[in-house]
Amino acid sequence: MKKEIKFELKHDKLESLELYSEILKKDINTILDEALELYFKVENEKLLSKNENDENAMTNLDFDEFWDGVDL
């Protein structure tokens, strides 16, 4: 099932796309696809880092302090 999305680009972005398409000899769709892949990769890394930082923020104790006095 295809979903239609309204997609608008500012004039300067469109000009840049056309220019890079000529310089790189790449189709505009290819450039946009590559740009989105990079965007998603960067954002995913940010989310993973944020989740890791949030998890670490749950305690200010280091490993030894956390387990001090626990008998297993």
C-alpha positions in Angstrom: 0.0 0.0 0.0 1.5 3.3 -1.1 1.0 6.4 1.0 1.2 9.9 -0.5 3.3 12.4 1.3 3.3 16.1 0.5 7.0 17.0 0.0 8.2 20.5 -0.3 11.7 21.8 -0.8 13.0 25.3 -0.4 14.3 26.9 -3.6 17.9 26.9 -2.4 17.8 23.2 -1.5 16.3 22.3 -4.9 19.0 24.3 -6.7 21.7 22.5 -4.6 20.2 19.2 -5.5 20.2 20.0 -9.2 23.8 21.3 -9.0 25.1 18.2 -7.0 23.2 15.9 -9.4 25.2 17.4 -12.3 28.5 17.5 -10.5 28.3 14.0 -9.1 26.5 12.5 -12.1 23.8 11.1 -9.7 20.1 11.0 -10.0 18.4 13.4 -7.5 16.4 10.5 -6.1 19.7 8.7 -5.3 21.1 11.8 -3.6 17.9 12.1 -1.5 18.0 8.4 -0.6 21.6 8.6 0.5 21.0 11.7 2.5 18.1 10.1 4.3 20.1 7.0 5.0 22.8 9.1 6.6 20.2 11.2 8.5 18.5 8.0 9.9 21.9 6.6 10.9 23.0 9.8 12.8 19.6 10.1 14.5 19.6 6.4 15.5 23.1 6.8 17.1 21.8 9.9 19.0 18.9 7.9 20.3 21.1 5.0 21.3 23.5 7.4 23.1 20.6 9.2 24.8 19.1 5.9 26.0 22.5 4.9 27.3 23.0 8.2 29.1 19.5 8.0 30.6 20.1 4.5 31.8 23.4 5.6 33.4 21.6 8.6 35.0 19.5 6.3 37.1 22.3 6.0 39.6 25.3 8.0 40.6 27.0 5.0 42.2 29.9 3.2 40.6 29.9 -0.6 40.4 31.7 -1.2 43.7 29.5 1.2 45.6 26.3 -0.3 44.2 27.3 -3.9 45.2 29.0 -3.0 48.5 27.6 -5.1 51.3 25.7 -7.5 49.1 26.4 -11.2 49.9 25.8 -13.6 47.2 
